[in-house]
Amino acid sequence: MQDILDVKFDKFMEDFNLRSDSPEVNWRRFVNYHFFSQFQPGRLDTDLELFDKVCTQSAEFPQVHGAFF
């Protein structure tokens, strides 16, 4: 199962050109992308600014990895 996730994660980083960011940040983006895509498929593919807003990181709320839109 881990191999499948690794392949999907690598493809995601390649598709969104995220190789320069840390693995932790990219993993958060990967999870958020797949979670929110269940509600609005394709939305984050076309609106990268929204995608960046969804992938928040807050010092006040470090447990929160995304925001609903």
PDB file of N, CA, C and O in Angstrom:
ATOM      1  N   MET A   1       0.824  -1.192   0.000  1.00  0.00           N
ATOM      2  CA  MET A   1       0.000   0.000   0.000  1.00  0.00           C
ATOM      3  C   MET A   1       0.869   1.258   0.000  1.00  0.00           C
ATOM      4  O   MET A   1       0.540   2.246  -0.657  1.00  0.00           O
ATOM      5  N   GLN A   2       1.962   1.217   0.728  1.00  0.00           N
ATOM      6  CA  GLN A   2       2.841   2.382   0.791  1.00  0.00           C
ATOM      7  C   GLN A   2       3.414   2.724  -0.578  1.00  0.00           C
ATOM      8  O   GLN A   2       3.573   3.899  -0.909  1.00  0.00           O
ATOM      9  N   ASP A   3       3.725   1.707  -1.376  1.00  0.00           N
ATOM     10  CA  ASP A   3       4.265   1.953  -2.715  1.00  0.00           C
ATOM     11  C   ASP A   3       3.265   2.709  -3.588  1.00  0.00           C
ATOM     12  O   ASP A   3       3.650   3.591  -4.355  1.00  0.00           O
ATOM     13  N   ILE A   4       1.997   2.368  -3.472  1.00  0.00           N
ATOM     14  CA  ILE A   4       0.965   3.061  -4.246  1.00  0.00           C
ATOM     15  C   ILE A   4       0.886   4.522  -3.826  1.00  0.00           C
ATOM     16  O   ILE A   4       0.801   5.406  -4.678  1.00  0.00           O
ATOM     17  N   LEU A   5       0.915   4.782  -2.528  1.00  0.00           N
ATOM     18  CA  LEU A   5       0.890   6.167  -2.044  1.00  0.00           C
ATOM     19  C   LEU A   5       2.121   6.938  -2.489  1.00  0.00           C
ATOM     20  O   LEU A   5       2.020   8.105  -2.865  1.00  0.00           O
ATOM     21  N   ASP A   6       3.279   6.299  -2.450  1.00  0.00           N
ATOM     22  CA  ASP A   6       4.512   6.959  -2.884  1.00  0.00           C
ATOM     23  C   ASP A   6       4.434   7.366  -4.358  1.00  0.00           C
ATOM     24  O   ASP A   6       4.849   8.465  -4.725  1.00  0.00           O
ATOM     25  N   VAL A   7       3.910   6.487  -5.184  1.00  0.00           N
ATOM     26  CA  VAL A   7       3.784   6.777  -6.610  1.00  0.00           C
ATOM     27  C   VAL A   7       2.805   7.927  -6.826  1.00  0.00           C
ATOM     28  O   VAL A   7       3.084   8.841  -7.602  1.00  0.00           O
ATOM     29  N   LYS A   8       1.663   7.887  -6.146  1.00  0.00           N
ATOM     30  CA  LYS A   8       0.669   8.954  -6.282  1.00  0.00           C
ATOM     31  C   LYS A   8       1.225  10.280  -5.759  1.00  0.00           C
ATOM     32  O   LYS A   8       0.996  11.330  -6.359  1.00  0.00           O
ATOM     33  N   PHE A   9       1.947  10.232  -4.655  1.00  0.00           N
ATOM     34  CA  PHE A   9       2.542  11.434  -4.071  1.00  0.00           C
ATOM     35  C   PHE A   9       3.588  12.024  -5.016  1.00  0.00           C
ATOM     36  O   PHE A   9       3.615  13.237  -5.226  1.00  0.00           O
ATOM     37  N   ASP A  10       4.441  11.186  -5.581  1.00  0.00           N
ATOM     38  CA  ASP A  10       5.451  11.664  -6.536  1.00  0.00           C
ATOM     39  C   ASP A  10       4.801  12.279  -7.774  1.00  0.00           C
ATOM     40  O   ASP A  10       5.256  13.313  -8.265  1.00  0.00           O
ATOM     41  N   LYS A  11       3.747  11.653  -8.277  1.00  0.00           N
ATOM     42  CA  LYS A  11       3.035  12.180  -9.444  1.00  0.00           C
ATOM     43  C   LYS A  11       2.399  13.529  -9.113  1.00  0.00           C
ATOM     44  O   LYS A  11       2.425  14.450  -9.930  1.00  0.00           O
ATOM     45  N   PHE A  12       1.832  13.641  -7.922  1.00  0.00           N
ATOM     46  CA  PHE A  12       1.230  14.898  -7.473  1.00  0.00           C
ATOM     47  C   PHE A  12       2.275  16.006  -7.426  1.00  0.00           C
ATOM     48  O   PHE A  12       2.032  17.107  -7.918  1.00  0.00           O
ATOM     49  N   MET A  13       3.438  15.724  -6.838  1.00  0.00           N
ATOM     50  CA  MET A  13       4.502  16.728  -6.754  1.00  0.00           C
ATOM     51  C   MET A  13       4.977  17.129  -8.146  1.00  0.00           C
ATOM     52  O   MET A  13       5.280  18.298  -8.387  1.00  0.00           O
ATOM     53  N   GLU A  14       5.040  16.180  -9.048  1.00  0.00           N
ATOM     54  CA  GLU A  14       5.452  16.479 -10.420  1.00  0.00           C
ATOM     55  C   GLU A  14       4.390  17.333 -11.130  1.00  0.00           C
ATOM     56  O   GLU A  14       4.723  18.320 -11.787  1.00  0.00           O
ATOM     57  N   ASP A  15       3.125  16.955 -10.996  1.00  0.00           N
ATOM     58  CA  ASP A  15       2.038  17.678 -11.664  1.00  0.00           C
ATOM     59  C   ASP A  15       1.935  19.129 -11.199  1.00  0.00           C
ATOM     60  O   ASP A  15       1.641  20.019 -11.998  1.00  0.00           O
ATOM     61  N   PHE A  16       2.175  19.368  -9.917  1.00  0.00           N
ATOM     62  CA  PHE A  16       2.047  20.711  -9.358  1.00  0.00           C
ATOM     63  C   PHE A  16       3.394  21.412  -9.193  1.00  0.00           C
ATOM     64  O   PHE A  16       3.473  22.499  -8.621  1.00  0.00           O
ATOM     65  N   ASN A  17       4.454  20.775  -9.701  1.00  0.00           N
ATOM     66  CA  ASN A  17       5.798  21.365  -9.658  1.00  0.00           C
ATOM     67  C   ASN A  17       6.178  21.774  -8.230  1.00  0.00           C
ATOM     68  O   ASN A  17       6.502  22.934  -7.973  1.00  0.00           O
ATOM     69  N   LEU A  18       6.134  20.814  -7.316  1.00  0.00           N
ATOM     70  CA  LEU A  18       6.362  21.074  -5.895  1.00  0.00           C
ATOM     71  C   LEU A  18       7.661  20.487  -5.375  1.00  0.00           C
ATOM     72  O   LEU A  18       7.802  20.305  -4.166  1.00  0.00           O
ATOM     73  N   ARG A  19       8.587  20.193  -6.219  1.00  0.00           N
ATOM     74  CA  ARG A  19       9.836  19.541  -5.795  1.00  0.00           C
ATOM     75  C   ARG A  19      10.674  20.411  -4.858  1.00  0.00           C
ATOM     76  O   ARG A  19      11.476  19.879  -4.090  1.00  0.00           O
ATOM     77  N   SER A  20      10.509  21.729  -4.903  1.00  0.00           N
ATOM     78  CA  SER A  20      11.362  22.608  -4.096  1.00  0.00           C
ATOM     79  C   SER A  20      10.876  22.752  -2.655  1.00  0.00           C
ATOM     80  O   SER A  20      11.632  23.202  -1.795  1.00  0.00           O
ATOM     81  N   ASP A  21       9.621  22.374  -2.378  1.00  0.00           N
ATOM     82  CA  ASP A  21       9.090  22.482  -1.017  1.00  0.00           C
ATOM     83  C   ASP A  21       9.442  21.253  -0.191  1.00  0.00           C
ATOM     84  O   ASP A  21       9.836  20.218  -0.730  1.00  0.00           O
ATOM     85  N   SER A  22       9.296  21.378   1.111  1.00  0.00           N
ATOM     86  CA  SER A  22       9.628  20.263   2.001  1.00  0.00           C
ATOM     87  C   SER A  22       8.609  19.132   1.845  1.00  0.00           C
ATOM     88  O   SER A  22       7.467  19.375   1.454  1.00  0.00           O
ATOM     89  N   PRO A  23       9.016  17.904   2.150  1.00  0.00           N
ATOM     90  CA  PRO A  23       8.083  16.778   2.058  1.00  0.00           C
ATOM     91  C   PRO A  23       6.860  16.939   2.968  1.00  0.00           C
ATOM     92  O   PRO A  23       5.768  16.498   2.611  1.00  0.00           O
ATOM     93  N   GLU A  24       7.028  17.558   4.127  1.00  0.00           N
ATOM     94  CA  GLU A  24       5.912  17.750   5.053  1.00  0.00           C
ATOM     95  C   GLU A  24       4.870  18.694   4.453  1.00  0.00           C
ATOM     96  O   GLU A  24       3.669  18.431   4.528  1.00  0.00           O
ATOM     97  N   VAL A  25       5.333  19.785   3.864  1.00  0.00           N
ATOM     98  CA  VAL A  25       4.428  20.747   3.233  1.00  0.00           C
ATOM     99  C   VAL A  25       3.735  20.092   2.038  1.00  0.00           C
ATOM    100  O   VAL A  25       2.529  20.256   1.852  1.00  0.00           O
ATOM    101  N   ASN A  26       4.484  19.362   1.242  1.00  0.00           N
ATOM    102  CA  ASN A  26       3.902  18.701   0.078  1.00  0.00           C
ATOM    103  C   ASN A  26       2.901  17.622   0.473  1.00  0.00           C
ATOM    104  O   ASN A  26       1.878  17.452  -0.189  1.00  0.00           O
ATOM    105  N   TRP A  27       3.187  16.900   1.538  1.00  0.00           N
ATOM    106  CA  TRP A  27       2.250  15.868   2.001  1.00  0.00           C
ATOM    107  C   TRP A  27       0.943  16.513   2.448  1.00  0.00           C
ATOM    108  O   TRP A  27      -0.129  15.988   2.148  1.00  0.00           O
ATOM    109  N   ARG A  28       1.005  17.638   3.156  1.00  0.00           N
ATOM    110  CA  ARG A  28      -0.193  18.366   3.581  1.00  0.00           C
ATOM    111  C   ARG A  28      -0.997  18.800   2.347  1.00  0.00           C
ATOM    112  O   ARG A  28      -2.221  18.678   2.329  1.00  0.00           O
ATOM    113  N   ARG A  29      -0.312  19.301   1.327  1.00  0.00           N
ATOM    114  CA  ARG A  29      -0.993  19.695   0.091  1.00  0.00           C
ATOM    115  C   ARG A  29      -1.641  18.491  -0.590  1.00  0.00           C
ATOM    116  O   ARG A  29      -2.770  18.574  -1.074  1.00  0.00           O
ATOM    117  N   PHE A  30      -0.926  17.388  -0.622  1.00  0.00           N
ATOM    118  CA  PHE A  30      -1.434  16.155  -1.234  1.00  0.00           C
ATOM    119  C   PHE A  30      -2.724  15.702  -0.547  1.00  0.00           C
ATOM    120  O   PHE A  30      -3.712  15.395  -1.213  1.00  0.00           O
ATOM    121  N   VAL A  31      -2.710  15.663   0.766  1.00  0.00           N
ATOM    122  CA  VAL A  31      -3.885  15.230   1.531  1.00  0.00           C
ATOM    123  C   VAL A  31      -5.039  16.204   1.326  1.00  0.00           C
ATOM    124  O   VAL A  31      -6.168  15.782   1.073  1.00  0.00           O
ATOM    125  N   ASN A  32      -4.767  17.499   1.432  1.00  0.00           N
ATOM    126  CA  ASN A  32      -5.819  18.501   1.221  1.00  0.00           C
ATOM    127  C   ASN A  32      -6.406  18.402  -0.184  1.00  0.00           C
ATOM    128  O   ASN A  32      -7.623  18.456  -0.362  1.00  0.00           O
ATOM    129  N   TYR A  33      -5.537  18.257  -1.173  1.00  0.00           N
ATOM    130  CA  TYR A  33      -6.004  18.165  -2.550  1.00  0.00           C
ATOM    131  C   TYR A  33      -6.992  17.011  -2.716  1.00  0.00           C
ATOM    132  O   TYR A  33      -8.068  17.188  -3.287  1.00  0.00           O
ATOM    133  N   HIS A  34      -6.630  15.846  -2.223  1.00  0.00           N
ATOM    134  CA  HIS A  34      -7.499  14.686  -2.395  1.00  0.00           C
ATOM    135  C   HIS A  34      -8.746  14.772  -1.530  1.00  0.00           C
ATOM    136  O   HIS A  34      -9.810  14.303  -1.935  1.00  0.00           O
ATOM    137  N   PHE A  35      -8.636  15.353  -0.362  1.00  0.00           N
ATOM    138  CA  PHE A  35      -9.813  15.511   0.494  1.00  0.00           C
ATOM    139  C   PHE A  35     -10.818  16.458  -0.156  1.00  0.00           C
ATOM    140  O   PHE A  35     -11.983  16.101  -0.325  1.00  0.00           O
ATOM    141  N   PHE A  36     -10.379  17.658  -0.522  1.00  0.00           N
ATOM    142  CA  PHE A  36     -11.296  18.649  -1.069  1.00  0.00           C
ATOM    143  C   PHE A  36     -11.778  18.295  -2.470  1.00  0.00           C
ATOM    144  O   PHE A  36     -12.855  18.732  -2.879  1.00  0.00           O
ATOM    145  N   SER A  37     -11.013  17.526  -3.198  1.00  0.00           N
ATOM    146  CA  SER A  37     -11.433  17.107  -4.534  1.00  0.00           C
ATOM    147  C   SER A  37     -12.615  16.157  -4.482  1.00  0.00           C
ATOM    148  O   SER A  37     -13.301  15.972  -5.488  1.00  0.00           O
ATOM    149  N   GLN A  38     -12.864  15.559  -3.343  1.00  0.00           N
ATOM    150  CA  GLN A  38     -14.041  14.709  -3.192  1.00  0.00           C
ATOM    151  C   GLN A  38     -15.319  15.539  -3.245  1.00  0.00           C
ATOM    152  O   GLN A  38     -16.363  15.037  -3.660  1.00  0.00           O
ATOM    153  N   PHE A  39     -15.250  16.802  -2.831  1.00  0.00           N
ATOM    154  CA  PHE A  39     -16.418  17.680  -2.795  1.00  0.00           C
ATOM    155  C   PHE A  39     -16.590  18.467  -4.094  1.00  0.00           C
ATOM    156  O   PHE A  39     -17.713  18.671  -4.555  1.00  0.00           O
ATOM    157  N   GLN A  40     -15.476  18.908  -4.683  1.00  0.00           N
ATOM    158  CA  GLN A  40     -15.513  19.670  -5.924  1.00  0.00           C
ATOM    159  C   GLN A  40     -14.393  19.187  -6.845  1.00  0.00           C
ATOM    160  O   GLN A  40     -13.332  19.807  -6.911  1.00  0.00           O
ATOM    161  N   PRO A  41     -14.625  18.091  -7.548  1.00  0.00           N
ATOM    162  CA  PRO A  41     -13.581  17.549  -8.425  1.00  0.00           C
ATOM    163  C   PRO A  41     -13.124  18.564  -9.464  1.00  0.00           C
ATOM    164  O   PRO A  41     -13.940  19.236 -10.094  1.00  0.00           O
ATOM    165  N   GLY A  42     -11.815  18.665  -9.633  1.00  0.00           N
ATOM    166  CA  GLY A  42     -11.238  19.545 -10.639  1.00  0.00           C
ATOM    167  C   GLY A  42     -11.087  20.996 -10.232  1.00  0.00           C
ATOM    168  O   GLY A  42     -10.398  21.756 -10.912  1.00  0.00           O
ATOM    169  N   ARG A  43     -11.712  21.398  -9.143  1.00  0.00           N
ATOM    170  CA  ARG A  43     -11.678  22.817  -8.747  1.00  0.00           C
ATOM    171  C   ARG A  43     -10.259  23.273  -8.429  1.00  0.00           C
ATOM    172  O   ARG A  43      -9.850  24.351  -8.863  1.00  0.00           O
ATOM    173  N   LEU A  44      -9.511  22.485  -7.691  1.00  0.00           N
ATOM    174  CA  LEU A  44      -8.167  22.890  -7.301  1.00  0.00           C
ATOM    175  C   LEU A  44      -7.168  22.748  -8.453  1.00  0.00           C
ATOM    176  O   LEU A  44      -6.073  23.307  -8.395  1.00  0.00           O
ATOM    177  N   ASP A  45      -7.537  22.011  -9.483  1.00  0.00           N
ATOM    178  CA  ASP A  45      -6.670  21.892 -10.663  1.00  0.00           C
ATOM    179  C   ASP A  45      -6.599  23.206 -11.431  1.00  0.00           C
ATOM    180  O   ASP A  45      -5.576  23.527 -12.035  1.00  0.00           O
ATOM    181  N   THR A  46      -7.685  23.956 -11.403  1.00  0.00           N
ATOM    182  CA  THR A  46      -7.768  25.187 -12.190  1.00  0.00           C
ATOM    183  C   THR A  46      -7.568  26.453 -11.372  1.00  0.00           C
ATOM    184  O   THR A  46      -7.358  27.526 -11.938  1.00  0.00           O
ATOM    185  N   ASP A  47      -7.630  26.346 -10.055  1.00  0.00           N
ATOM    186  CA  ASP A  47      -7.505  27.527  -9.204  1.00  0.00           C
ATOM    187  C   ASP A  47      -6.373  27.311  -8.202  1.00  0.00           C
ATOM    188  O   ASP A  47      -6.614  26.954  -7.048  1.00  0.00           O
ATOM    189  N   LEU A  48      -5.140  27.529  -8.652  1.00  0.00           N
ATOM    190  CA  LEU A  48      -3.980  27.274  -7.797  1.00  0.00           C
ATOM    191  C   LEU A  48      -3.897  28.260  -6.646  1.00  0.00           C
ATOM    192  O   LEU A  48      -3.348  27.923  -5.597  1.00  0.00           O
ATOM    193  N   GLU A  49      -4.424  29.466  -6.806  1.00  0.00           N
ATOM    194  CA  GLU A  49      -4.438  30.428  -5.704  1.00  0.00           C
ATOM    195  C   GLU A  49      -5.333  29.920  -4.575  1.00  0.00           C
ATOM    196  O   GLU A  49      -4.975  30.027  -3.402  1.00  0.00           O
ATOM    197  N   LEU A  50      -6.484  29.373  -4.924  1.00  0.00           N
ATOM    198  CA  LEU A  50      -7.365  28.781  -3.926  1.00  0.00           C
ATOM    199  C   LEU A  50      -6.678  27.599  -3.256  1.00  0.00           C
ATOM    200  O   LEU A  50      -6.773  27.422  -2.041  1.00  0.00           O
ATOM    201  N   PHE A  51      -5.993  26.800  -4.047  1.00  0.00           N
ATOM    202  CA  PHE A  51      -5.280  25.644  -3.511  1.00  0.00           C
ATOM    203  C   PHE A  51      -4.254  26.083  -2.461  1.00  0.00           C
ATOM    204  O   PHE A  51      -4.130  25.444  -1.416  1.00  0.00           O
ATOM    205  N   ASP A  52      -3.518  27.166  -2.730  1.00  0.00           N
ATOM    206  CA  ASP A  52      -2.550  27.679  -1.765  1.00  0.00           C
ATOM    207  C   ASP A  52      -3.241  28.178  -0.499  1.00  0.00           C
ATOM    208  O   ASP A  52      -2.714  28.012   0.601  1.00  0.00           O
ATOM    209  N   LYS A  53      -4.410  28.786  -0.648  1.00  0.00           N
ATOM    210  CA  LYS A  53      -5.155  29.279   0.523  1.00  0.00           C
ATOM    211  C   LYS A  53      -5.678  28.134   1.369  1.00  0.00           C
ATOM    212  O   LYS A  53      -5.721  28.229   2.596  1.00  0.00           O
ATOM    213  N   VAL A  54      -6.076  27.052   0.716  1.00  0.00           N
ATOM    214  CA  VAL A  54      -6.593  25.891   1.431  1.00  0.00           C
ATOM    215  C   VAL A  54      -5.489  25.238   2.260  1.00  0.00           C
ATOM    216  O   VAL A  54      -5.750  24.720   3.345  1.00  0.00           O
ATOM    217  N   CYS A  55      -4.282  25.263   1.763  1.00  0.00           N
ATOM    218  CA  CYS A  55      -3.152  24.620   2.438  1.00  0.00           C
ATOM    219  C   CYS A  55      -2.516  25.593   3.431  1.00  0.00           C
ATOM    220  O   CYS A  55      -1.381  26.036   3.255  1.00  0.00           O
ATOM    221  N   THR A  56      -3.261  25.904   4.455  1.00  0.00           N
ATOM    222  CA  THR A  56      -2.797  26.857   5.449  1.00  0.00           C
ATOM    223  C   THR A  56      -1.903  26.175   6.470  1.00  0.00           C
ATOM    224  O   THR A  56      -1.980  24.965   6.686  1.00  0.00           O
ATOM    225  N   GLN A  57      -1.066  26.969   7.082  1.00  0.00           N
ATOM    226  CA  GLN A  57      -0.279  26.502   8.222  1.00  0.00           C
ATOM    227  C   GLN A  57      -0.268  27.648   9.218  1.00  0.00           C
ATOM    228  O   GLN A  57       0.236  28.735   8.937  1.00  0.00           O
ATOM    229  N   SER A  58      -0.825  27.389  10.367  1.00  0.00           N
ATOM    230  CA  SER A  58      -0.994  28.429  11.362  1.00  0.00           C
ATOM    231  C   SER A  58      -0.221  28.081  12.626  1.00  0.00           C
ATOM    232  O   SER A  58      -0.287  26.953  13.115  1.00  0.00           O
ATOM    233  N   ALA A  59       0.505  29.049  13.145  1.00  0.00           N
ATOM    234  CA  ALA A  59       1.203  28.839  14.417  1.00  0.00           C
ATOM    235  C   ALA A  59       0.197  28.704  15.553  1.00  0.00           C
ATOM    236  O   ALA A  59       0.437  27.998  16.533  1.00  0.00           O
ATOM    237  N   GLU A  60      -0.926  29.389  15.406  1.00  0.00           N
ATOM    238  CA  GLU A  60      -1.964  29.347  16.434  1.00  0.00           C
ATOM    239  C   GLU A  60      -2.693  28.003  16.452  1.00  0.00           C
ATOM    240  O   GLU A  60      -3.072  27.515  17.517  1.00  0.00           O
ATOM    241  N   PHE A  61      -2.890  27.402  15.267  1.00  0.00           N
ATOM    242  CA  PHE A  61      -3.601  26.140  15.142  1.00  0.00           C
ATOM    243  C   PHE A  61      -2.768  25.159  14.317  1.00  0.00           C
ATOM    244  O   PHE A  61      -3.124  24.875  13.173  1.00  0.00           O
ATOM    245  N   PRO A  62      -1.687  24.643  14.859  1.00  0.00           N
ATOM    246  CA  PRO A  62      -0.808  23.774  14.066  1.00  0.00           C
ATOM    247  C   PRO A  62      -1.451  22.451  13.668  1.00  0.00           C
ATOM    248  O   PRO A  62      -0.973  21.787  12.748  1.00  0.00           O
ATOM    249  N   GLN A  63      -2.530  22.058  14.348  1.00  0.00           N
ATOM    250  CA  GLN A  63      -3.179  20.798  14.019  1.00  0.00           C
ATOM    251  C   GLN A  63      -4.030  20.911  12.770  1.00  0.00           C
ATOM    252  O   GLN A  63      -4.310  19.905  12.118  1.00  0.00           O
ATOM    253  N   VAL A  64      -4.448  22.131  12.425  1.00  0.00           N
ATOM    254  CA  VAL A  64      -5.317  22.344  11.271  1.00  0.00           C
ATOM    255  C   VAL A  64      -4.458  22.350  10.007  1.00  0.00           C
ATOM    256  O   VAL A  64      -3.503  23.118   9.896  1.00  0.00           O
ATOM    257  N   HIS A  65      -4.803  21.502   9.080  1.00  0.00           N
ATOM    258  CA  HIS A  65      -3.999  21.379   7.851  1.00  0.00           C
ATOM    259  C   HIS A  65      -4.741  21.874   6.625  1.00  0.00           C
ATOM    260  O   HIS A  65      -4.195  21.827   5.523  1.00  0.00           O
ATOM    261  N   GLY A  66      -5.937  22.335   6.778  1.00  0.00           N
ATOM    262  CA  GLY A  66      -6.686  22.832   5.636  1.00  0.00           C
ATOM    263  C   GLY A  66      -7.844  23.673   6.115  1.00  0.00           C
ATOM    264  O   GLY A  66      -8.141  23.721   7.309  1.00  0.00           O
ATOM    265  N   ALA A  67      -8.485  24.324   5.196  1.00  0.00           N
ATOM    266  CA  ALA A  67      -9.639  25.156   5.514  1.00  0.00           C
ATOM    267  C   ALA A  67     -10.731  24.858   4.515  1.00  0.00           C
ATOM    268  O   ALA A  67     -10.459  24.676   3.328  1.00  0.00           O
ATOM    269  N   PHE A  68     -11.962  24.806   4.983  1.00  0.00           N
ATOM    270  CA  PHE A  68     -13.078  24.578   4.068  1.00  0.00           C
ATOM    271  C   PHE A  68     -13.337  25.810   3.237  1.00  0.00           C
ATOM    272  O   PHE A  68     -13.171  26.934   3.709  1.00  0.00           O
ATOM    273  N   PHE A  69     -13.735  25.606   2.023  1.00  0.00           N
ATOM    274  CA  PHE A  69     -14.078  26.719   1.142  1.00  0.00           C
ATOM    275  C   PHE A  69     -15.442  26.498   0.561  1.00  0.00           C
ATOM    276  O   PHE A  69     -15.925  27.324  -0.213  1.00  0.00           O
TER     277      PHE A  69
END
